Amino acid sequence: MIFIIGGALIILNALQITIFNRKKEIAVMKLVGASHWFIRLPFIIESIIYGLLAVAISFVMLLVLSKKIQIQETNLFSYYSDIKFYKIFIVETIATITLSIMSSMAAVHEYLNKQLLDH
């Protein structure tokens, strides 16, 4: 749970920084009548890309480190040979994409509502 909450907060913070840097772009989109989904979509895609990169890097690190760590004269990868690493990768990818979508929707929703109240 701690990692999920921490991951959500990191994604939320990164997106809020991105949204803050693109305020003018969002304002122009709203001025020309773009729908909220049209404004949200680039941020959702960006957060998914961040999440997929994080999963790929963590999975590579897991595989590399599991082959370096020794337990009872065998490496960790061989010691846990019954674990299906592809299942871990799939579950981690799905969880990260879900978390990314939820965090980006929350960040953009908060900004869009704040902007509507300011005008």
C-alpha positions as semicolon CSV with decimal commas, in nm:
position;residue;x (nm);y (nm);z (nm)
1;M;0,000;0,000;0,000
2;I;0,285;0,237;0,083
3;F;0,438;0,190;-0,262
4;I;0,102;0,246;-0,431
5;I;0,039;0,567;-0,237
6;G;0,396;0,683;-0,295
7;G;0,374;0,606;-0,666
8;A;0,045;0,790;-0,698
9;L;0,188;1,094;-0,521
10;I;0,498;1,096;-0,741
11;I;0,290;1,072;-1,060
12;L;0,048;1,337;-0,931
13;N;0,335;1,572;-0,848
14;A;0,504;1,523;-1,186
15;L;0,179;1,592;-1,367
16;Q;0,103;1,901;-1,162
17;I;0,443;2,039;-1,260
18;T;0,368;1,958;-1,625
19;I;0,024;2,119;-1,602
20;F;0,172;2,426;-1,437
21;N;0,424;2,458;-1,721
22;R;0,149;2,423;-1,984
23;K;-0,104;2,667;-1,839
24;K;-0,110;2,883;-2,149
25;E;-0,154;2,583;-2,378
26;I;-0,451;2,462;-2,171
27;A;-0,601;2,812;-2,166
28;V;-0,578;2,834;-2,546
29;M;-0,742;2,492;-2,581
30;K;-1,026;2,606;-2,358
31;L;-1,062;2,932;-2,553
32;V;-1,106;2,751;-2,882
33;G;-1,366;2,522;-2,724
34;A;-1,175;2,201;-2,667
35;S;-1,356;1,943;-2,458
36;H;-1,220;1,840;-2,121
37;W;-1,127;1,498;-2,261
38;F;-0,929;1,659;-2,540
39;I;-0,735;1,856;-2,279
40;R;-0,690;1,555;-2,049
41;L;-0,577;1,305;-2,312
42;P;-0,218;1,431;-2,364
43;F;-0,158;1,426;-1,988
44;I;-0,302;1,076;-1,955
45;I;-0,080;0,949;-2,237
46;E;0,224;1,121;-2,087
47;S;0,160;0,964;-1,747
48;I;0,119;0,619;-1,906
49;I;0,452;0,663;-2,084
50;Y;0,619;0,763;-1,755
51;G;0,467;0,459;-1,588
52;L;0,573;0,217;-1,861
53;L;0,928;0,351;-1,850
54;A;0,932;0,306;-1,472
55;V;0,807;-0,054;-1,505
56;A;1,065;-0,136;-1,771
57;I;1,352;0,011;-1,569
58;S;1,243;-0,160;-1,246
59;F;1,199;-0,493;-1,424
60;V;1,546;-0,473;-1,579
61;M;1,689;-0,384;-1,239
62;L;1,504;-0,680;-1,083
63;L;1,645;-0,923;-1,339
64;V;1,999;-0,787;-1,320
65;L;2,008;-0,777;-0,941
66;S;1,844;-1,118;-0,904
67;K;2,129;-1,270;-1,104
68;K;2,393;-1,094;-0,888
69;I;2,259;-1,173;-0,540
70;Q;2,373;-1,508;-0,400
71;I;2,169;-1,731;-0,167
72;Q;2,311;-2,068;-0,064
73;E;2,567;-2,060;-0,346
74;T;2,307;-1,996;-0,617
75;N;2,188;-1,667;-0,751
76;L;1,850;-1,529;-0,653
77;F;1,713;-1,581;-1,004
78;S;1,783;-1,957;-0,986
79;Y;1,675;-1,979;-0,621
80;Y;1,329;-1,848;-0,711
81;S;1,306;-2,027;-1,044
82;D;0,944;-2,124;-0,981
83;I;0,837;-1,757;-0,990
84;K;0,703;-1,649;-1,325
85;F;0,867;-1,314;-1,392
86;Y;0,643;-1,242;-1,689
87;K;0,338;-1,254;-1,457
88;I;0,504;-1,004;-1,225
89;F;0,575;-0,782;-1,525
90;I;0,215;-0,800;-1,652
91;V;0,061;-0,728;-1,311
92;E;0,306;-0,444;-1,247
93;T;0,234;-0,295;-1,590
94;I;-0,144;-0,309;-1,546
95;A;-0,125;-0,163;-1,195
96;T;0,105;0,117;-1,309
97;I;-0,114;0,210;-1,607
98;T;-0,423;0,215;-1,384
99;L;-0,245;0,426;-1,125
100;S;-0,114;0,661;-1,395
101;I;-0,456;0,714;-1,547
102;M;-0,619;0,779;-1,210
103;S;-0,346;1,021;-1,099
104;S;-0,345;1,215;-1,425
105;M;-0,724;1,241;-1,429
106;A;-0,719;1,373;-1,072
107;A;-0,447;1,630;-1,146
108;V;-0,608;1,760;-1,465
109;H;-0,957;1,755;-1,313
110;E;-0,836;1,965;-1,021
111;Y;-0,672;2,215;-1,257
112;L;-0,971;2,238;-1,491
113;N;-1,211;2,296;-1,202
114;K;-0,977;2,555;-1,049
115;Q;-0,954;2,740;-1,380
116;L;-1,331;2,735;-1,424
117;L;-1,377;2,888;-1,081
118;D;-1,112;3,157;-1,145
119;H;-1,282;3,288;-1,461
